[in-house]
Amino acid sequence: MEREKFSSRLGFILISAGCAIGLGNVWRFPYIVGAYGGAAFVLVYILFLLALGLPIVVMEFAVGRASRKSAALSFDVLEPKGTKWHLVKIIAIAGNYILMMFYTTVAGWMLLYFFKMAKGDFVGLDAAAVGDEFNALMGQPGLMMIFMIITVVICFAICMMGLQDGVERITKVMMICLFLLLIVLAVNSVMLKGGSEGLKFYLKPDFGKMTEAGLGESLYAAMGQSFFTLSIGIGALAIFGSYIGKERRLTGEAINVLILDTCVAFMSGLIIFPACSAYGIESTSGPSLVFITLPNVFNHMPLGRFWGALFFIFMTFAAYSTVIAVFQNMISFATDLTGCSIKKAAWVNIVVVIVLSIPCVLGFNVLSGIAPFGEGSTIMDLEDFLTSNTLLPIGSLIYLLFCTSRYGWGFKKFMAEANEGTGIKFPAWARVYVTYVLPVVMIVLFAAGYWSKFVG
């Protein structure tokens, strides 16, 4: 059976960007920036995106395109005979499932907040009362469960419609709408009275603030965020590489994805930080930041209820674009490994993902006594740590070694694949950097992060 392909280059770029753009940019990025010192952290994060993220995105695309398979079989196809690279599929598959164990819950919150905003639940509430609304939701496992299940079913249903008719067609529209709305909201937020302190925090680097948060932990968080936002290391991008033709070189495509991803994250900060300072909200208030800050912004805007409902539906789109990308990967794992139909793979995975997502939902209420990282932490924190700070970096390192080592696919074959077609070449001079420097940097950062988390 011939592998389906994207109908257009724009479709491929927007879907790959859609996989990268999601909760990492609008939900996770602002609170991580708030926790680790603002503008200085943003600079380090952008540096990591270019120095660590970009080469690995190109490598994932190359492995996908050369093998025409998902991560379940791509290493089997490309590895030298007798080697064990194919065992990497365990990390890729685990990464996809653990990511969805908490991502589906937060995507469900986004959809629920669209309805709450449209209904006018936040009208007339002050900042504290908006915060109370979110805290009240955390105590309603049934409601969270319903929206998590809706998320899982909708996204698998889109995958069942096929690559071009479902995933590509729907994601393209969602991403374009999201970009336009973010620009409108960013302009509004920057012009808020009293927002200048927040802008200063976000745009004027102060490395002292970063060292206050702990330099080692800040660098590690920047690495984790750059991997999380791009979803690299678990084959989530390799799958889209497997659907594209050979007309374009892969470095230019990876740069396009990075630019779109960074623009969305940057605009999210422009929306959040001036608003935090204008309405006296703590910008380090963690995962709930978006759900507390933004309803306050909309409360103070003309037609706020309309803009708020629009924002949360498009944020749902952003979250869903990543969920759809990962679900597409899960379906490909199943069809590549077992030869089953797309529909059968989707139905089995609907049940599996719903069951796996339940601990995260209950972690805020029934199972709130489980605090993996001490008081105040939740099951979601553990799942996020396992994905962002463990499986994504390890998976990324394996892609890197596979594409540069003569015991793997090898640099020559990687370069031939990456540079086939027209566009920006992957530079030959980067060989020393990606083969010897980058793996060491990643191992040191990984070790330092674990050290500061558990020992320091």
Disulfide bonds with the S-S distance in Angstrom:
none
